Amino acid sequence: MNTVTVYTTTRCPYCVMLKNFLGDQKIPFKEVNVEKNPEIMNHIVTKTGQMGVPQTEINGQWVVGYDPNNIMMALRK
């Protein structure tokens, strides 16, 4: 069973594209809006070194940005 968490902000078009992609692929995910919890953004920056969203954690592996190919590869591991 894959654990997928998508870190987003409210006005991020790539976040919407990513959530739509996961929905179309029938991949369940948890969404965390980092605007509502800035401490979580600090945690992500510590993990990935990246400030931008979306960032997706799949079974402990990070995919930065809207990157369907790497998301699908991470899900197959």
Contact map, one row per residue, 1 for C-alpha under 8 A:
11100000000000000000000000000000000000000000000000000000000000000000000000000
11110000000000000000000000000000000000000000000000000000011000000000000000100
11111000000000000000000000001000000000000000000000000000111000000000000000000
01111100000000000000000000011100000000000000000000000001111000000000000000000
00111110000000000000000000001111000000000000000000000001110000000000000000000
00011111000000000010000000001111000000000000000000000111100000000000000000000
00001111100000000000000000000011110000000000000000001111000000000000000000000
00000111110100100000000000000011111000000000000000001110000000000000000000000
00000011111100100000000000000000111000000000000000001100000000000000000000000
00000001111100000000000000000000101000000000000000000000000000000000000000000
00000000111110000000000000000000000000000000000000000000000000000000000000000
00000001111111110000000000000000000000000000000000001100000000000000000000000
00000000001111111000000000000000000000000000000000000000000000000000000000000
00000000000111111100000000000000000000000000000000001100000000001100000000000
00000001100111111110000000000000000000000000000000001100000000000100000000000
00000000000111111111000000000000000000000000000000000000000000000000000000000
00000000000011111111100000000000000000000000000000000000000000000100000000000
00000000000001111111110000000000000000000000000000000100000000000111000000000
00000100000000111111111000000000000000000000000000000000000000000000000000000
00000000000000011111111100000000000000000000000000000000000000000000000000000
00000000000000001111111110000000000000000000000000000000000000000001000000000
00000000000000000111111111111000000000000000000000000000000000000000000000000
00000000000000000011111111110000000000000000000000000000000000000000000000000
00000000000000000001111111100000000000000000000000000000000000000000000000000
00000000000000000000111111100000000000000000000000000000000000000000000000000
00000000000000000000011111110000000000000000000000000000000000000000000000000
00000000000000000000011111111000000000000000000000000000000000000000000000000
00010000000000000000011001111100000000000000000000000000000000000000000000000
00111100000000000000010000111110000000000000000000000000000000000000000000000
00011100000000000000000000011111000000000000000000000000000000000000000000000
00001111000000000000000000001111100000000000000000000000000000000000000000000
00001111000000000000000000000111110000000000000000000000000000000000000000000
00000011110000000000000000000011111110000000000000000000000000000000000000000
00000011100000000000000000000001111111111000000000000000000000000000000000000
00000001110000000000000000000000111111000000000000000000000000000000000000000
00000000000000000000000000000000111111000000000000000000000000000000000000000
00000000000000000000000000000000111111111000000000000000000000000000000000000
00000000000000000000000000000000011111111100000000000000000000000000000000000
00000000000000000000000000000000010011111110000000000000000000000000000000000
00000000000000000000000000000000010011111111000000000000000000000000000000000
00000000000000000000000000000000010011111111100000100000000000000000000000000
00000000000000000000000000000000000001111111110000000000000000000000000000000
00000000000000000000000000000000000000111111111000000000000000000000000000000
00000000000000000000000000000000000000011111111111100000000000000000000000000
00000000000000000000000000000000000000001111111111100000000000000000000000000
00000000000000000000000000000000000000000111111110000000000000000000000000000
00000000000000000000000000000000000000000011111110000000000000000000000000000
00000000000000000000000000000000000000000001111111000000000001000000000000000
00000000000000000000000000000000000000000001111111100000000000000000000000000
00000000000000000000000000000000000000000001100111110000000000010000000000000
00000000000000000000000000000000000000001001100011111000000000000000000000000
00000000000000000000000000000000000000000000000001111110000000011000000000000
00000011100101100000000000000000000000000000000000111110000000011000000000000
00000111100101100100000000000000000000000000000000011111000000011100000000000
00000111000000000000000000000000000000000000000000011111100001111100000000000
00011110000000000000000000000000000000000000000000000111110001111000001000000
00111100000000000000000000000000000000000000000000000011111111100000000000000
01111000000000000000000000000000000000000000000000000001111111100000001001100
01110000000000000000000000000000000000000000000000000000111110000000000000100
00000000000000000000000000000000000000000000000000000000111111000000000000000
00000000000000000000000000000000000000000000000000000000111111100000000001000
00000000000000000000000000000000000000000000000100000011110111110000000000000
00000000000000000000000000000000000000000000000000000011110011111010011000000
00000000000000000000000000000000000000000000000001011111000001111110000000000
00000000000001000000000000000000000000000000000000011111000000111110000000000
00000000000001101100000000000000000000000000000000000110000000011111000000000
00000000000000000100000000000000000000000000000000000000000000111111111000000
00000000000000000100100000000000000000000000000000000000000000000111111100000
00000000000000000000000000000000000000000000000000000000000000000011111110000
00000000000000000000000000000000000000000000000000000000000000100011111111000
00000000000000000000000000000000000000000000000000000001010000100011111111100
00000000000000000000000000000000000000000000000000000000000000000001111111110
00000000000000000000000000000000000000000000000000000000000000000000111111111
00000000000000000000000000000000000000000000000000000000010010000000011111111
01000000000000000000000000000000000000000000000000000000011000000000001111111
00000000000000000000000000000000000000000000000000000000000000000000000111111
00000000000000000000000000000000000000000000000000000000000000000000000011111
